[in-house]
Amino acid sequence: MSRTPTDVAADWLASLDAALEAKDIKAATALFAEECFWRDFVAFTWNLKTFEGREQIGQMLTDRLDHVAPTKWALAEDATGDEESTEAWINFETGAATGYGHLRLRNGKCWTLLTTMRELKGFEERKGPRREKGVSHEIARGRQSWLERKQESEARLGYEEQPYCLIIGGGQGGIGLAARLRRQGVPTIVVEKNARAGDSWRNRYKSLHLHDPVWYDHLPYLKFPDDWPVFAAKDKIGDWTGKKAVVIGSNNSAHDICADLWEHGADVTMVQRSSTHISRSDTLMELGLGDLYSEKALANGVTTEKADLLFASLPYRILPDAQKPVYAEMASRDAKFYSDLAAAGFDLDFGEDGSGLFVKYLRRGSGYYIDVGASQLVIDGRVRLASGQVAKITGNAVVMADGQELEADLIVYATGYGSMNGWLSDLVSPEVADAVGKCWGYGSDTTRDPGPWEGELRNMWKPTNVENLWIHGGNLHQSRHYSNYLALQLKARMEGLDTPVYQLQESHHTR
């Protein structure tokens, strides 16, 4: 008689619980398949780490079991799948925290396990039944209103009361992390060069819209309303008269700027310096995001929080192979579109190994465009295309390496995201930047992501080799999801909890 997926997962968790309680590492690792992955966000390692294979998992358990004291492994809800291939959401506890995770079993053995810290015991967020009352129902002279208390607290912070955390930059990452830290009761100040939070979005070009759908882009604690547009807009730039413009770059921003300038009557040339991956927005939403971030996903019970964890449950070692079929289908479905682009002279790629947009983003943070219409301008020749490297800029032209001169009244550099390590050099010092090492990428040994293999994004949302210096960033999805783990790490340190970091990463690839 076959067992249900819930039976299979419950039995596995009971066996793991018993093995860890007995500190029987051999019995615990025997529950994992030959090919297996354990990805941990803070709960076991006070780090973001992926362990590959029984040997690495066994070594981690040997080193960490006494400190972590994991227990109460249980299903959070009924498992899905079948007896041979089972998936389950799980709860567990450690000595310091409650945890939540995701489990995949193949023939009763673990293939992937994701463990995440949910809340620190004794320092839970004051929400739900723990929420603050907000007012004292006692009449007294001089009683302060909520606003007066808020204003007094803001006036003291940074003067009479020093913050525990200083966040440099009030963009999507900074304000999202600040919201997480406020919920954790961590005194925080955000330093932002613009006048208002959000100006880093307001002050962009007129036609800017998010290229990711709304379900992917919710902010921490502040989901967009259910009638919010799928692709949220940005709002202003001055019109541009009918002059010649050259945009250097061929990724998201470059395409958007070219389209914006063309709409306002400019004669536009795009300079493509290296190959670019392009996914059509509608196709990407259906094939790449639809099962996780969409109305269909919500109807199937996949909340934004579950979608974040499901995406995180695939370790980077196996993510490329999981993505390749998606982009193979995309190439087939949109074959004419890609053929027309190639005929226009556009240099296309699907990633070095065919794994597409998301993996390319994780490896290098650039090199792609989600097409929302600008590609057709290139196909039609309404935006001209020049290929190659820029040799120099003169007073009124861009001179290419092959000697071609592109006349220009306006030159726009849309050359991708800057290196976070480079910004660190400017903000603090070159020495500190070198001590931290390269940020972003996970050691895939592909273009702009040199080895050695890391298995997690370098120096992101976890301890670095410079004490008290943390790096936060990424798209709206990553800023929302990973800000939680960064906030928990900072809260634990503020409260003086024991937070021994397991396998602090080495510094590689300085400036």
C-alpha positions as CSV (number, residue, x, y, z in Angstrom):
1,M,0.0,0.0,0.0
2,S,1.5,3.3,-1.1
3,R,2.0,6.1,1.4
4,T,0.7,9.7,1.0
5,P,3.1,12.5,0.5
6,T,2.3,13.8,4.0
7,D,3.2,10.4,5.5
8,V,6.5,10.3,3.6
9,A,7.5,13.9,4.7
10,A,6.3,13.4,8.3
11,D,8.3,10.2,8.6
12,W,11.4,11.8,7.2
13,L,11.1,14.8,9.6
14,A,10.6,12.4,12.5
15,S,13.7,10.5,11.6
16,L,15.8,13.7,11.3
17,D,14.5,14.9,14.6
18,A,15.5,11.6,16.3
19,A,18.9,11.6,14.7
20,L,19.7,15.1,15.6
21,E,18.4,14.6,19.2
22,A,20.7,11.6,19.5
23,K,23.5,13.6,17.9
24,D,23.9,10.8,15.4
25,I,25.4,12.6,12.4
26,K,25.8,9.4,10.4
27,A,22.1,8.6,10.8
28,A,21.1,12.2,9.9
29,T,23.2,12.3,6.7
30,A,21.9,8.9,5.7
31,L,18.5,10.6,5.3
32,F,19.9,12.7,2.4
33,A,20.3,11.5,-1.2
34,E,23.7,11.1,-2.9
35,E,23.1,14.4,-4.7
36,C,21.7,16.7,-2.0
37,F,21.7,20.4,-1.0
38,W,21.0,22.1,2.3
39,R,20.6,25.9,2.0
40,D,20.5,27.7,5.3
41,F,19.5,31.3,5.9
42,V,20.8,32.3,9.4
43,A,19.1,29.5,11.4
44,F,22.0,27.1,11.6
45,T,25.0,29.2,10.5
46,W,24.3,32.9,11.3
47,N,25.2,33.2,7.7
48,L,23.8,32.5,4.3
49,K,25.3,29.2,3.2
50,T,24.6,26.3,0.9
51,F,26.0,22.8,1.7
52,E,26.4,20.3,-1.2
53,G,26.5,16.6,-0.5
54,R,26.4,14.5,2.6
55,E,30.0,15.3,3.6
56,Q,29.5,19.1,3.7
57,I,26.1,18.6,5.5
58,G,27.7,16.2,8.0
59,Q,30.6,18.6,8.7
60,M,28.2,21.4,9.3
61,L,26.1,19.3,11.7
62,T,29.2,18.1,13.5
63,D,30.4,21.7,14.0
64,R,27.0,23.4,14.8
65,L,24.7,20.9,16.4
66,D,25.5,21.7,20.0
67,H,25.2,25.4,19.4
68,V,22.0,25.3,17.3
69,A,20.1,22.7,19.3
70,P,17.5,22.1,16.6
71,T,14.2,20.4,17.6
72,K,10.4,20.1,16.9
73,W,10.7,19.3,13.2
74,A,7.2,19.1,11.8
75,L,5.0,19.7,8.8
76,A,3.6,23.2,8.5
77,E,0.8,21.9,6.2
78,D,0.1,18.8,4.2
79,A,2.8,17.8,1.8
80,T,2.3,17.6,-2.0
81,G,3.5,15.3,-4.8
82,D,3.6,11.6,-4.5
83,E,5.6,8.8,-2.7
84,E,8.5,9.1,-5.1
85,S,8.7,12.9,-5.3
86,T,7.4,14.9,-2.3
87,E,7.5,18.5,-1.4
88,A,6.7,20.0,2.0
89,W,6.7,23.2,4.0
90,I,8.2,22.6,7.5
91,N,8.5,24.2,10.9
92,F,11.4,23.7,13.4
93,E,13.0,25.4,16.3
94,T,16.6,26.2,17.4
95,G,17.8,27.3,20.8
96,A,17.6,30.9,19.6
97,A,14.8,31.1,17.1
98,T,11.8,29.6,15.4
99,G,12.3,28.5,11.8
100,Y,10.5,27.8,8.6
101,G,11.6,25.9,5.5
102,H,11.0,23.8,2.5
103,L,11.8,20.1,1.8
104,R,12.1,18.1,-1.4
105,L,12.3,14.3,-1.1
106,R,13.1,11.8,-3.9
107,N,12.2,8.3,-3.0
108,G,12.2,9.1,0.6
109,K,15.6,10.8,0.7
110,C,16.2,14.5,0.9
111,W,17.3,16.2,-2.4
112,T,16.9,19.9,-1.3
113,L,16.3,21.4,2.2
114,L,15.9,25.1,2.9
115,T,16.0,26.3,6.5
116,T,15.4,29.9,7.4
117,M,15.3,31.8,10.7
118,R,11.8,33.2,11.2
119,E,11.8,35.0,14.6
120,L,14.2,35.3,17.5
121,K,12.8,33.8,20.7
122,G,12.0,36.5,23.2
123,F,12.3,39.2,20.5
124,E,9.4,38.4,18.3
125,E,7.9,41.2,16.2
126,R,5.1,43.0,18.0
127,K,2.4,42.1,15.6
128,G,-0.9,40.2,15.7
129,P,-1.7,39.3,19.4
130,R,1.6,40.9,20.4
131,R,0.9,44.3,18.8
132,E,1.3,47.5,20.9
133,K,-1.8,49.0,22.4
134,G,-0.9,52.4,21.1
135,V,-2.6,54.4,23.8
136,S,-2.9,54.3,27.6
137,H,-6.5,54.4,28.7
138,E,-5.6,56.4,31.7
139,I,-6.2,60.2,31.9
140,A,-3.2,62.1,33.1
141,R,-2.0,65.7,32.7
142,G,0.7,66.0,30.1
143,R,-0.2,62.8,28.4
144,Q,1.5,62.6,25.0
145,S,-0.3,61.6,21.9
146,W,1.2,59.0,19.5
147,L,2.4,61.8,17.2
148,E,4.1,63.6,20.0
149,R,5.9,60.4,21.1
150,K,7.0,59.8,17.5
151,Q,8.3,63.3,17.1
152,E,10.2,63.2,20.4
153,S,11.8,59.9,19.5
154,E,12.8,61.2,16.1
155,A,14.3,64.3,17.7
156,R,16.4,62.3,20.1
157,L,17.7,59.8,17.6
158,G,21.2,60.7,16.5
159,Y,21.6,63.3,19.3
160,E,20.7,62.0,22.8
161,E,20.2,58.5,21.6
162,Q,22.6,57.0,19.1
163,P,21.4,54.6,16.5
164,Y,22.5,51.0,16.5
165,C,22.4,50.8,12.7
166,L,23.3,53.4,10.1
167,I,21.9,52.7,6.6
168,I,23.6,54.6,3.7
169,G,21.1,55.2,1.0
170,G,17.3,55.6,1.2
171,G,16.3,53.7,-2.0
172,Q,14.3,50.6,-2.1
173,G,16.8,48.6,-0.2
174,G,17.5,51.2,2.5
175,I,13.9,52.0,3.3
176,G,12.9,48.3,3.2
177,L,15.7,47.3,5.6
178,A,14.8,50.3,7.9
179,A,11.2,49.0,8.0
180,R,12.4,45.5,9.0
181,L,14.7,47.0,11.7
182,R,12.0,49.2,13.1
183,R,9.8,46.1,13.5
184,Q,12.7,44.5,15.4
185,G,13.1,47.5,17.7
186,V,16.6,48.4,16.3
187,P,17.3,52.1,16.4
188,T,18.3,53.1,12.9
189,I,19.1,56.2,10.8
190,V,18.9,56.3,7.0
191,V,21.2,58.7,5.3
192,E,20.0,59.7,1.8
193,K,21.4,62.4,-0.5
194,N,18.0,63.2,-2.0
195,A,15.3,65.2,-0.3
196,R,12.8,62.5,0.2
197,A,12.7,58.7,0.5
198,G,11.8,57.4,-3.0
199,D,13.5,60.2,-4.9
200,S,15.9,57.7,-6.4
201,W,12.8,56.4,-8.3
202,R,11.0,59.8,-8.8
203,N,14.0,61.4,-10.4
204,R,14.4,58.9,-13.2
205,Y,13.4,59.2,-16.8
206,K,9.8,59.7,-17.6
207,S,9.0,56.4,-19.2
208,L,10.5,54.2,-16.6
209,H,8.2,51.3,-15.5
210,L,9.2,48.3,-13.5
211,H,10.0,45.4,-15.8
212,D,9.0,42.9,-13.1
213,P,5.3,42.3,-12.4
214,V,3.7,43.7,-9.3
215,W,3.4,40.3,-7.5
216,Y,7.3,40.0,-7.6
217,D,7.9,43.6,-6.4
218,H,5.9,44.0,-3.1
219,L,7.7,46.0,-0.4
220,P,8.3,44.6,3.1
221,Y,5.0,45.1,5.2
222,L,3.5,47.2,2.3
223,K,2.1,45.2,-0.5
224,F,0.8,47.0,-3.5
225,P,-3.1,47.3,-3.6
226,D,-4.8,44.5,-5.6
227,D,-5.8,47.1,-8.3
228,W,-2.2,48.3,-8.7
229,P,-0.9,48.1,-12.3
230,V,1.0,45.0,-13.2
231,F,4.0,47.1,-14.3
232,A,4.3,50.1,-11.9
233,A,5.2,53.4,-13.4
234,K,7.8,56.1,-12.6
235,D,7.0,59.7,-13.3
236,K,9.2,62.4,-14.9
237,I,11.9,63.8,-17.2
238,G,12.0,66.9,-19.3
239,D,10.9,66.5,-22.9
240,W,13.7,66.2,-25.4
241,T,13.3,68.9,-28.8
242,G,14.4,66.6,-32.1
243,K,18.2,66.2,-31.9
244,K,20.7,63.4,-32.3
245,A,21.1,61.2,-29.3
246,V,23.5,58.3,-28.7
247,V,22.8,55.9,-25.9
248,I,25.8,53.8,-24.8
249,G,24.5,50.5,-23.5
250,S,22.0,47.8,-24.5
251,N,20.4,46.6,-21.3
252,N,17.1,47.5,-19.5
253,S,17.9,51.2,-18.9
254,A,19.4,51.7,-22.3
255,H,16.4,50.3,-24.1
256,D,14.0,52.4,-21.9
257,I,16.0,55.6,-22.5
258,C,16.2,55.0,-26.3
259,A,12.4,54.5,-26.4
260,D,11.8,57.6,-24.3
261,L,14.0,59.7,-26.5
262,W,12.5,58.3,-29.7
263,E,9.0,59.0,-28.4
264,H,10.0,62.7,-27.9
265,G,11.3,63.1,-31.5
266,A,15.0,62.4,-31.1
267,D,17.1,60.7,-33.7
268,V,18.5,57.8,-31.6
269,T,21.4,55.4,-31.9
270,M,22.0,52.6,-29.4
271,V,25.6,51.4,-28.9
272,Q,25.8,47.7,-28.1
273,R,29.2,46.8,-26.7
274,S,28.5,43.1,-25.8
275,S,25.8,40.5,-26.3
276,T,22.5,41.0,-24.5
277,H,19.8,38.5,-23.4
278,I,16.3,39.6,-24.2
279,S,13.1,38.1,-22.9
280,R,9.7,39.4,-24.0
281,S,7.8,40.5,-21.0
282,D,4.6,38.5,-21.7
283,T,6.6,35.3,-22.4
284,L,8.7,35.8,-19.3
285,M,5.7,36.4,-17.1
286,E,4.0,33.2,-18.4
287,L,7.0,30.8,-18.5
288,G,9.4,32.3,-15.9
289,L,7.2,33.8,-13.2
290,G,3.6,32.6,-13.7
291,D,3.8,29.7,-11.3
292,L,5.2,31.9,-8.5
293,Y,4.3,35.5,-9.0
294,S,0.9,36.0,-10.6
295,E,-2.9,36.0,-9.9
296,K,-2.8,32.4,-11.0
297,A,-0.2,31.6,-8.4
298,L,-2.2,33.4,-5.7
299,A,-5.3,31.4,-6.6
300,N,-3.2,28.3,-6.2
301,G,-2.2,29.3,-2.6
302,V,1.3,30.5,-3.6
303,T,1.6,33.7,-1.6
304,T,4.4,36.2,-2.2
305,E,6.2,34.9,0.9
306,K,5.9,31.3,-0.3
307,A,7.0,32.2,-3.7
308,D,10.2,33.9,-2.3
309,L,11.0,30.7,-0.4
310,L,10.3,28.4,-3.3
311,F,12.6,30.4,-5.5
312,A,15.2,30.3,-2.7
313,S,14.7,26.6,-2.3
314,L,16.6,25.8,-5.5
315,P,20.4,26.1,-4.7
316,Y,22.5,28.0,-7.3
317,R,24.3,24.8,-8.3
318,I,21.1,23.3,-9.7
319,L,19.3,26.5,-10.7
320,P,20.8,26.9,-14.2
321,D,19.6,23.4,-15.2
322,A,16.2,24.1,-13.9
323,Q,16.0,27.3,-15.9
324,K,17.3,26.0,-19.3
325,P,14.1,24.4,-20.4
326,V,12.2,27.6,-19.7
327,Y,14.5,29.6,-22.0
328,A,14.6,26.8,-24.6
329,E,10.8,27.1,-24.8
330,M,11.1,30.9,-24.9
331,A,13.5,30.7,-27.9
332,S,11.1,28.4,-29.7
333,R,8.0,30.4,-28.9
334,D,9.5,33.7,-29.9
335,A,11.7,32.5,-32.7
336,K,10.5,35.1,-35.2
337,F,11.1,37.9,-32.7
338,Y,14.7,36.7,-32.1
339,S,15.3,36.2,-35.9
340,D,14.2,39.8,-36.6
341,L,16.5,41.2,-33.9
342,A,19.4,39.2,-35.2
343,A,18.6,40.4,-38.8
344,A,18.8,44.0,-37.4
345,G,22.3,43.3,-36.2
346,F,21.5,42.9,-32.5
347,D,23.9,40.5,-30.7
348,L,21.8,38.1,-28.6
349,D,22.5,35.5,-26.0
350,F,20.6,33.3,-23.6
351,G,23.4,33.3,-21.0
352,E,26.6,31.4,-21.5
353,D,25.0,28.1,-20.8
354,G,21.4,28.8,-22.0
355,S,20.1,29.4,-18.5
356,G,18.6,32.8,-19.3
357,L,17.8,36.0,-17.5
358,F,17.5,35.2,-13.8
359,V,20.8,33.3,-13.7
360,K,22.6,35.9,-15.7
361,Y,21.3,38.5,-13.2
362,L,22.6,36.5,-10.2
363,R,25.9,36.0,-11.8
364,R,26.7,39.5,-13.0
365,G,23.7,41.8,-12.3
366,S,23.5,43.0,-15.9
367,G,23.5,41.9,-19.5
368,Y,19.7,41.6,-20.2
369,Y,16.6,43.5,-21.2
370,I,12.9,42.6,-20.5
371,D,11.3,43.7,-23.7
372,V,8.3,46.0,-23.2
373,G,8.4,47.4,-26.7
374,A,11.8,49.0,-27.4
375,S,13.1,45.9,-29.2
376,Q,10.6,46.6,-32.0
377,L,12.1,50.0,-32.5
378,V,15.5,48.3,-33.1
379,I,14.0,45.7,-35.4
380,D,12.2,48.5,-37.5
381,G,15.4,50.7,-37.6
382,R,13.6,53.5,-35.8
383,V,16.4,53.2,-33.2
384,R,19.6,52.7,-35.1
385,L,22.2,50.2,-33.8
386,A,26.0,50.5,-33.6
387,S,28.1,47.6,-32.4
388,G,31.5,47.6,-30.8
389,Q,33.6,49.5,-28.3
390,V,33.7,53.2,-27.7
391,A,37.2,54.6,-28.5
392,K,36.6,58.2,-27.3
393,I,34.0,61.0,-26.9
394,T,34.6,64.3,-28.8
395,G,32.7,67.5,-28.5
396,N,29.9,66.4,-30.8
397,A,30.3,62.7,-31.5
398,V,30.9,59.2,-30.2
399,V,33.9,57.7,-31.9
400,M,33.8,53.9,-32.2
401,A,36.9,51.6,-32.1
402,D,36.5,50.9,-35.8
403,G,36.7,54.7,-36.6
404,Q,32.9,55.2,-37.1
405,E,31.7,58.5,-35.8
406,L,28.2,58.9,-34.4
407,E,27.1,62.5,-34.3
408,A,25.5,63.5,-31.0
409,D,23.8,66.4,-29.4
410,L,23.2,64.2,-26.4
411,I,25.2,61.3,-25.1
412,V,23.7,59.0,-22.4
413,Y,25.8,56.5,-20.6
414,A,23.5,53.6,-19.7
415,T,26.3,51.2,-18.9
416,G,24.9,49.0,-16.2
417,Y,25.0,48.9,-12.5
418,G,28.2,50.0,-10.8
419,S,30.2,47.6,-8.6
420,M,29.1,47.6,-5.0
421,N,32.7,47.1,-4.1
422,G,33.6,50.2,-6.1
423,W,31.0,52.2,-4.2
424,L,32.4,50.9,-1.0
425,S,35.8,52.2,-2.0
426,D,34.3,55.7,-2.6
427,L,32.2,55.7,0.5
428,V,34.7,54.3,3.0
429,S,38.1,53.5,1.6
430,P,39.9,51.4,-0.9
431,E,41.4,49.3,1.9
432,V,38.0,48.5,3.3
433,A,36.7,47.6,-0.1
434,D,39.6,45.2,-0.7
435,A,39.1,43.6,2.7
436,V,35.5,42.9,1.8
437,G,36.3,41.6,-1.7
438,K,33.9,41.2,-4.6
439,C,30.2,41.7,-4.0
440,W,27.5,39.9,-6.0
441,G,27.9,36.7,-8.2
442,Y,28.4,33.3,-6.7
443,G,31.6,32.0,-8.4
444,S,30.1,30.4,-11.5
445,D,33.3,31.0,-13.4
446,T,31.4,32.8,-16.2
447,T,31.8,36.3,-17.6
448,R,32.0,38.8,-14.7
449,D,31.5,36.1,-12.1
450,P,34.9,34.4,-11.7
451,G,35.5,31.5,-9.4
452,P,36.0,30.0,-6.9
453,W,32.6,28.6,-6.3
454,E,30.7,30.3,-3.4
455,G,27.2,28.9,-3.8
456,E,25.7,32.1,-2.4
457,L,25.9,35.7,-3.6
458,R,29.2,37.1,-2.3
459,N,29.0,39.4,0.7
460,M,25.2,40.1,0.3
461,W,23.0,40.2,3.4
462,K,25.5,38.3,5.6
463,P,28.7,39.0,7.6
464,T,31.6,40.4,5.7
465,N,35.3,40.3,6.5
466,V,35.0,43.9,7.9
467,E,33.3,43.8,11.3
468,N,30.0,45.7,11.5
469,L,29.9,46.3,7.7
470,W,26.9,44.8,5.9
471,I,25.9,45.0,2.2
472,H,22.2,45.1,1.3
473,G,20.9,45.4,-2.3
474,G,19.2,43.7,-5.2
475,N,15.9,44.0,-7.0
476,L,12.7,44.6,-5.2
477,H,12.1,40.9,-4.7
478,Q,15.5,40.4,-3.2
479,S,15.4,43.6,-1.1
480,R,12.1,42.4,0.4
481,H,13.0,38.8,1.0
482,Y,16.6,39.1,2.2
483,S,16.1,42.2,4.3
484,N,14.4,40.0,6.8
485,Y,17.4,37.8,7.4
486,L,19.8,40.8,7.6
487,A,17.5,42.5,10.2
488,L,17.4,39.3,12.3
489,Q,21.2,39.1,12.3
490,L,21.5,42.8,13.4
491,K,18.8,42.4,16.0
492,A,20.6,39.4,17.5
493,R,23.9,41.3,17.8
494,M,22.2,44.3,19.3
495,E,20.7,42.1,22.0
496,G,24.0,40.4,22.7
497,L,23.0,37.0,21.5
498,D,25.8,34.5,20.7
499,T,26.1,34.6,16.9
500,P,29.1,32.5,15.9
501,V,29.3,32.7,12.1
502,Y,29.9,29.4,10.3
503,Q,32.4,29.5,7.5
504,L,32.8,33.3,7.0
505,Q,33.6,33.6,3.3
506,E,37.0,34.5,2.1
507,S,37.7,37.7,0.3
508,H,38.2,37.3,-3.5
509,H,38.7,39.6,-6.4
510,T,39.4,43.0,-5.0
511,R,38.9,46.1,-7.1
